[in-house]
Amino acid sequence: MSLSFAVGDFRVDRILEQNLPFMDPLEFLPTLTRELLEENRHWLEPHALDPATGKLIFPMQSYLVRTGRHTILIDSCVGNHKHRPTRPNWHLKDDTAYMDALAKAGVGVGDVDFVMCTHLHPDHVGWNTRLENGRWVPTFPNARYVFSEKELAHWEARHADTPIPYMTDSVLPVVEAGRVVQVKSDHEFEFGIHLEPTPGHTVDHFAVHLSSNGRDAVMTGDMMHTPLQCRYPHLVALPDVDREQAVATRRAVMERYCDTDTLICTAHFPVPSIGHFVRHGDAFDFRYADLS
């Protein structure tokens, strides 16, 4: 399912790796009640909630941005050959879907100039590396990998206390290869690309704001995971490290971009995942964009 669109003079391609049922909504959203789930089931099914398994459907995807100056990959999904025994859809996966999607967009691994990771979780760093002769090496040999310095320091400290598999196979190898650029989460990366701090899901999560020729788009990463959180911003996600901050961030970002022309490019909303925040009573809704 390829998707390409323009943000002013920038070209953006969605690079889809997976689109599968992920987790029970009552488990992934700990503050969600069964009553609230049932009240909203009619519009969640079948695209956001799988009727067969009862699980939330989460695409795993990147956004490829070509500015005319640089080719930038935002988040790098799950990756191949990664040891993830608690995630059957990720564990030791070995397929060509991601690389095929990149090729269909007209990009090879040597063409990527920067890989930006909105945060350091396993489904956003996986293709940072590939397995070569038993070693993890950078997948994109000419790229610099852009991490929040605070985010990286946090996970390096956690990893030093208790080893974290994805740090070992997907983050530290690019650090050790000297390919990482550490930045503040509020950072003007280059003309038309600004990193915006969106903490809460992780300690220094950032979104990526594109501006070109009067058009805007925001790649939100894991600031939110499901359109249900638009209508109910208080719903926290199981991995959110600071639940109060995550809720405040989500509300602030939706308020900022609500009822504007800014495209919201989500990581895990149902395919096609891209749309606009609109007002819905005292909260918000997500209106999918027509990018045809």
C-alpha positions as CSV (number, residue, x, y, z in Angstrom):
1,M,0.0,0.0,0.0
2,S,2.2,2.8,-1.2
3,L,1.3,6.4,-0.6
4,S,3.1,9.5,-1.9
5,F,2.0,13.2,-1.4
6,A,3.4,16.7,-1.4
7,V,4.0,19.1,1.4
8,G,4.7,22.2,-0.5
9,D,7.9,21.5,-2.4
10,F,8.7,18.4,-0.3
11,R,7.8,14.9,-1.4
12,V,6.7,12.5,1.3
13,D,6.2,8.7,1.0
14,R,4.8,6.5,3.6
15,I,6.9,3.3,3.9
16,L,4.7,0.6,5.3
17,E,6.3,-2.5,7.0
18,Q,3.3,-4.2,8.7
19,N,-0.4,-3.6,9.2
20,L,-1.6,-6.2,11.7
21,P,-3.5,-6.7,14.9
22,F,-1.3,-5.7,17.8
23,M,-2.8,-5.8,21.3
24,D,-6.0,-5.9,23.3
25,P,-7.2,-2.3,23.7
26,L,-8.0,-2.8,27.4
27,E,-4.4,-3.9,27.9
28,F,-2.7,-1.3,25.7
29,L,-4.9,1.6,27.0
30,P,-5.0,0.9,30.8
31,T,-7.5,3.7,31.6
32,L,-10.0,2.6,28.9
33,T,-13.1,1.0,30.4
34,R,-15.0,-1.8,28.7
35,E,-18.1,0.4,28.6
36,L,-16.2,3.1,26.7
37,L,-14.8,0.6,24.3
38,E,-18.2,-0.9,23.5
39,E,-19.6,2.6,23.1
40,N,-17.1,3.3,20.3
41,R,-16.7,-0.2,18.8
42,H,-19.1,0.7,15.9
43,W,-16.6,3.2,14.4
44,L,-13.4,1.6,15.5
45,E,-14.2,-1.7,13.6
46,P,-12.9,-2.9,11.2
47,H,-10.0,-0.6,10.5
48,A,-8.8,0.4,14.0
49,L,-10.1,-2.6,15.9
50,D,-9.9,-6.1,14.4
51,P,-13.3,-7.8,14.7
52,A,-11.7,-11.3,14.6
53,T,-9.1,-10.9,17.3
54,G,-10.5,-7.9,19.2
55,K,-7.1,-6.3,19.0
56,L,-6.1,-2.8,18.0
57,I,-4.7,-2.7,14.5
58,F,-1.3,-0.8,14.3
59,P,0.6,-0.2,11.1
60,M,4.3,-0.1,11.5
61,Q,5.6,2.6,9.1
62,S,8.1,5.3,8.4
63,Y,7.8,8.6,6.5
64,L,10.4,9.3,3.8
65,V,10.9,13.0,3.1
66,R,12.7,14.4,0.1
67,T,13.3,18.1,0.5
68,G,15.4,18.7,-2.6
69,R,18.4,19.0,-0.3
70,H,18.2,15.8,1.7
71,T,16.5,12.5,1.8
72,I,15.2,11.9,5.4
73,L,13.7,8.8,6.9
74,I,11.5,9.5,10.0
75,D,11.5,6.4,12.3
76,S,12.7,3.1,11.1
77,C,10.1,0.5,12.2
78,V,10.8,-3.0,13.4
79,G,13.6,-4.4,11.2
80,N,14.6,-7.9,10.4
81,H,16.3,-10.7,12.5
82,K,15.6,-8.8,15.7
83,H,15.1,-10.9,18.9
84,R,11.6,-9.8,20.1
85,P,10.0,-12.9,21.7
86,T,7.2,-11.0,23.4
87,R,6.1,-9.6,20.0
88,P,5.4,-12.5,17.6
89,N,4.9,-10.2,14.6
90,W,8.3,-8.8,15.1
91,H,10.3,-11.7,16.5
92,L,13.2,-12.8,14.1
93,K,11.1,-11.4,11.2
94,D,12.7,-11.9,7.8
95,D,10.9,-10.4,4.9
96,T,11.4,-7.8,2.2
97,A,8.3,-5.6,2.7
98,Y,10.2,-2.6,4.1
99,M,13.0,-2.6,1.5
100,D,10.4,-3.3,-1.3
101,A,8.5,-0.2,-0.1
102,L,11.6,1.9,-0.1
103,A,12.5,0.7,-3.6
104,K,9.0,1.4,-4.9
105,A,9.5,5.0,-3.6
106,G,12.6,5.1,-5.7
107,V,15.1,5.1,-2.8
108,G,18.0,2.7,-2.0
109,V,19.7,2.4,1.3
110,G,22.6,4.5,0.1
111,D,20.3,7.4,-0.8
112,V,19.2,8.2,2.7
113,D,21.0,11.2,4.3
114,F,19.4,11.2,7.7
115,V,17.4,8.8,9.8
116,M,15.4,10.7,12.5
117,C,14.0,8.6,15.4
118,T,11.2,10.4,17.2
119,H,12.1,8.2,20.2
120,L,14.0,5.1,21.0
121,H,11.5,2.3,21.1
122,P,12.0,-1.0,19.2
123,D,9.4,-0.3,16.5
124,H,10.9,3.1,15.7
125,V,14.6,2.0,15.5
126,G,14.6,-1.5,14.0
127,W,15.8,-0.7,10.5
128,N,18.6,1.4,11.9
129,T,20.7,-1.7,11.5
130,R,20.9,-4.9,9.6
131,L,22.7,-8.2,10.3
132,E,25.8,-8.7,8.3
133,N,28.1,-11.6,8.9
134,G,26.8,-11.9,12.5
135,R,27.3,-8.2,13.2
136,W,24.8,-5.3,13.4
137,V,25.8,-2.6,11.0
138,P,24.1,0.6,9.9
139,T,21.4,-0.2,7.3
140,F,21.8,3.2,5.7
141,P,25.6,3.5,5.2
142,N,25.7,7.2,4.2
143,A,23.1,8.4,6.7
144,R,23.5,10.3,10.0
145,Y,21.1,9.1,12.7
146,V,19.4,11.9,14.6
147,F,18.5,11.2,18.2
148,S,17.5,13.4,21.1
149,E,20.5,13.7,23.3
150,K,18.3,13.5,26.4
151,E,16.4,10.4,25.1
152,L,19.7,8.6,24.2
153,A,21.2,9.3,27.6
154,H,18.1,8.0,29.3
155,W,18.1,4.7,27.4
156,E,21.9,4.3,27.7
157,A,21.6,4.6,31.5
158,R,18.7,2.1,31.6
159,H,20.6,-0.3,29.3
160,A,23.7,-0.1,31.6
161,D,21.5,-1.2,34.5
162,T,19.6,-3.9,32.7
163,P,20.5,-4.8,29.1
164,I,17.8,-3.8,26.6
165,P,17.8,-6.0,23.4
166,Y,16.9,-3.2,21.0
167,M,19.6,-1.0,22.4
168,T,22.1,-3.7,21.7
169,D,21.0,-4.5,18.1
170,S,19.5,-1.2,16.8
171,V,20.8,1.8,18.7
172,L,24.3,1.3,20.1
173,P,25.7,-0.1,16.8
174,V,25.0,3.2,15.0
175,V,26.4,5.1,18.0
176,E,29.6,3.0,18.0
177,A,29.9,3.5,14.2
178,G,30.0,7.2,14.8
179,R,26.9,7.8,12.8
180,V,24.7,9.6,15.4
181,V,23.9,13.3,15.6
182,Q,22.5,14.2,19.0
183,V,20.1,17.2,19.1
184,K,17.7,19.0,21.5
185,S,14.1,17.9,21.0
186,D,13.3,21.6,20.2
187,H,15.6,22.0,17.2
188,E,15.6,23.7,13.8
189,F,17.1,20.9,11.8
190,E,17.2,22.8,8.5
191,F,15.1,25.2,6.7
192,G,11.5,23.8,6.7
193,I,12.2,21.0,9.2
194,H,11.7,21.7,12.9
195,L,11.8,19.1,15.7
196,E,9.0,19.8,18.3
197,P,9.3,18.4,21.8
198,T,6.3,16.1,22.6
199,P,7.4,14.4,25.9
200,G,5.4,11.9,27.9
201,H,5.4,8.7,25.9
202,T,9.2,8.8,26.5
203,V,11.3,11.3,28.3
204,D,12.2,13.4,25.3
205,H,10.0,12.2,22.4
206,F,9.9,14.7,19.5
207,A,7.6,15.3,16.5
208,V,8.9,16.4,13.1
209,H,7.2,19.5,11.6
210,L,7.6,20.1,7.9
211,S,6.9,23.5,6.4
212,S,7.3,24.2,2.7
213,N,5.7,26.8,0.4
214,G,2.8,27.5,2.6
215,R,2.0,23.8,3.5
216,D,2.6,22.0,6.8
217,A,2.7,18.5,8.1
218,V,3.6,17.0,11.5
219,M,5.0,13.5,11.9
220,T,3.7,12.7,15.4
221,G,5.6,9.5,16.3
222,D,4.0,7.9,19.4
223,M,2.5,11.0,20.9
224,M,-0.7,9.1,20.3
225,H,-1.5,5.6,19.0
226,T,-5.2,5.4,18.1
227,P,-7.9,7.8,17.0
228,L,-9.8,6.9,20.2
229,Q,-7.3,9.1,22.0
230,C,-8.5,12.1,19.9
231,R,-12.0,11.8,21.4
232,Y,-10.7,10.8,24.8
233,P,-7.3,12.4,25.3
234,H,-7.1,11.1,28.9
235,L,-6.5,7.6,27.6
236,V,-2.9,6.7,28.2
237,A,-0.9,4.1,26.5
238,L,0.8,1.3,28.4
239,P,4.3,2.3,27.4
240,D,3.9,6.0,28.4
241,V,6.6,6.8,30.9
242,D,4.9,9.9,32.3
243,R,1.2,9.6,31.9
244,E,0.3,13.1,33.1
245,Q,2.8,14.6,30.7
246,A,1.6,12.4,27.9
247,V,-2.0,13.6,28.3
248,A,-1.0,17.2,28.5
249,T,1.2,16.9,25.4
250,R,-1.5,15.2,23.5
251,R,-4.1,17.9,24.4
252,A,-1.7,20.7,23.6
253,V,-0.7,19.4,20.2
254,M,-4.3,18.6,19.1
255,E,-5.3,22.1,20.3
256,R,-2.5,23.7,18.3
257,Y,-3.3,22.0,15.0
258,C,-7.1,21.5,15.4
259,D,-9.1,22.9,12.5
260,T,-6.0,23.9,10.5
261,D,-4.7,22.7,7.2
262,T,-1.7,21.0,8.9
263,L,-1.5,17.4,7.9
264,I,-1.1,15.0,10.8
265,C,1.0,12.0,9.9
266,T,0.6,9.4,12.6
267,A,2.7,6.3,13.2
268,H,0.0,3.8,14.2
269,F,-3.4,5.1,13.3
270,P,-5.2,2.9,10.8
271,V,-4.0,3.1,7.2
272,P,-3.8,5.5,5.5
273,S,-2.9,7.1,8.9
274,I,-2.8,10.8,7.7
275,G,-5.4,13.5,8.3
276,H,-6.4,16.5,10.4
277,F,-7.4,17.1,13.9
278,V,-10.9,18.6,14.1
279,R,-13.1,19.7,17.0
280,H,-15.5,17.1,18.4
281,G,-17.5,18.5,21.3
282,D,-15.1,19.2,24.2
283,A,-12.4,17.0,22.6
284,F,-11.2,16.2,19.1
285,D,-11.6,13.8,16.2
286,F,-9.4,12.7,13.4
287,R,-10.5,13.3,9.8
288,Y,-8.6,11.3,7.2
289,A,-7.1,13.4,4.4
290,D,-7.9,12.7,0.7
291,L,-4.4,12.4,-0.8
292,S,-5.5,10.9,-4.1
